[in-house]
Protein backbone atom coordinates (compact mmCIF):
# COMPACT_ATOMS: atom_id res chain seq x y z
CA UNK A 1 0.00 0.00 0.00
CA UNK A 2 1.23 3.47 -0.85
CA UNK A 3 0.01 6.41 1.19
CA UNK A 4 0.29 9.86 -0.33
CA UNK A 5 -0.74 12.76 1.86
CA UNK A 6 -1.96 16.14 0.80
CA UNK A 7 0.82 18.62 0.32
CA UNK A 8 0.10 22.28 -0.14
CA UNK A 9 2.99 24.01 -1.86
CA UNK A 10 3.29 27.42 -3.44
CA UNK A 11 6.26 28.00 -5.69
CA UNK A 12 7.11 31.05 -7.70
CA UNK A 13 10.14 32.30 -9.59
CA UNK A 14 11.67 35.33 -7.91
CA UNK A 15 12.64 36.89 -11.25
CA UNK A 16 9.46 36.03 -13.20
CA UNK A 17 6.65 36.18 -10.67
CA UNK A 18 4.02 36.28 -13.42
CA UNK A 19 5.00 32.88 -14.84
CA UNK A 20 2.23 30.33 -14.35
CA UNK A 21 3.12 26.87 -15.75
CA UNK A 22 -0.46 25.74 -16.37
CA UNK A 23 -1.27 28.76 -18.53
CA UNK A 24 2.11 29.70 -19.99
CA UNK A 25 3.59 26.24 -20.50
CA UNK A 26 7.21 25.67 -21.42
CA UNK A 27 7.04 28.36 -24.12
CA UNK A 28 6.38 31.02 -21.48
CA UNK A 29 9.80 30.56 -19.87
CA UNK A 30 11.89 33.64 -20.53
CA UNK A 31 15.62 33.44 -21.18
CA UNK A 32 15.93 29.79 -20.15
CA UNK A 33 15.33 30.64 -16.48
CA UNK A 34 16.26 27.58 -14.40
CA UNK A 35 13.73 28.33 -11.63
CA UNK A 36 10.90 28.62 -14.16
CA UNK A 37 12.08 25.34 -15.74
CA UNK A 38 11.98 23.64 -12.33
CA UNK A 39 8.54 25.08 -11.63
CA UNK A 40 7.28 23.71 -14.95
CA UNK A 41 8.81 20.28 -14.23
CA UNK A 42 7.15 20.16 -10.79
CA UNK A 43 3.80 21.05 -12.33
CA UNK A 44 4.24 18.52 -15.16
CA UNK A 45 5.16 15.69 -12.78
CA UNK A 46 2.19 16.56 -10.58
CA UNK A 47 -0.16 16.34 -13.58
CA UNK A 48 1.30 12.95 -14.54
CA UNK A 49 0.96 11.65 -10.98
CA UNK A 50 -2.69 12.69 -10.77
CA UNK A 51 -3.41 11.10 -14.17
CA UNK A 52 -1.75 7.82 -13.12
CA UNK A 53 -3.66 7.72 -9.83
CA UNK A 54 -6.94 8.20 -11.70
CA UNK A 55 -6.03 5.47 -14.19
CA UNK A 56 -5.16 3.11 -11.35
CA UNK A 57 -8.55 3.78 -9.78
CA UNK A 58 -9.99 3.67 -6.31
CA UNK A 59 -10.17 0.44 -4.25
CA UNK A 60 -13.90 0.15 -5.00
CA UNK A 61 -13.26 0.28 -8.75
CA UNK A 62 -10.35 -2.16 -8.74
CA UNK A 63 -11.97 -4.65 -6.38
CA UNK A 64 -9.49 -3.80 -3.62
CA UNK A 65 -9.21 -5.49 -0.23
CA UNK A 66 -12.58 -4.30 1.04
CA UNK A 67 -14.89 -7.19 1.98
CA UNK A 68 -18.65 -6.79 1.60
CA UNK A 69 -20.46 -5.77 4.77
CA UNK A 70 -22.85 -8.39 6.14
CA UNK A 71 -26.10 -7.62 7.89
CA UNK A 72 -25.31 -9.03 11.34
CA UNK A 73 -27.86 -7.31 13.53
CA UNK A 74 -30.90 -9.46 14.20
CA UNK A 75 -34.31 -7.91 14.23
CA UNK A 76 -35.68 -7.30 17.71
CA UNK A 77 -39.29 -7.59 16.56
CA UNK A 78 -39.17 -11.02 14.88
Secondary structure, 3 states (H helix, E strand, C coil): CCCCCCCCCCCCCCCCCCCCHHHHCHHHCCCCCHHHHHHHHHHHHHHHHHHHHHHHCCHHHHCCCCCCCCCCCCCCCC
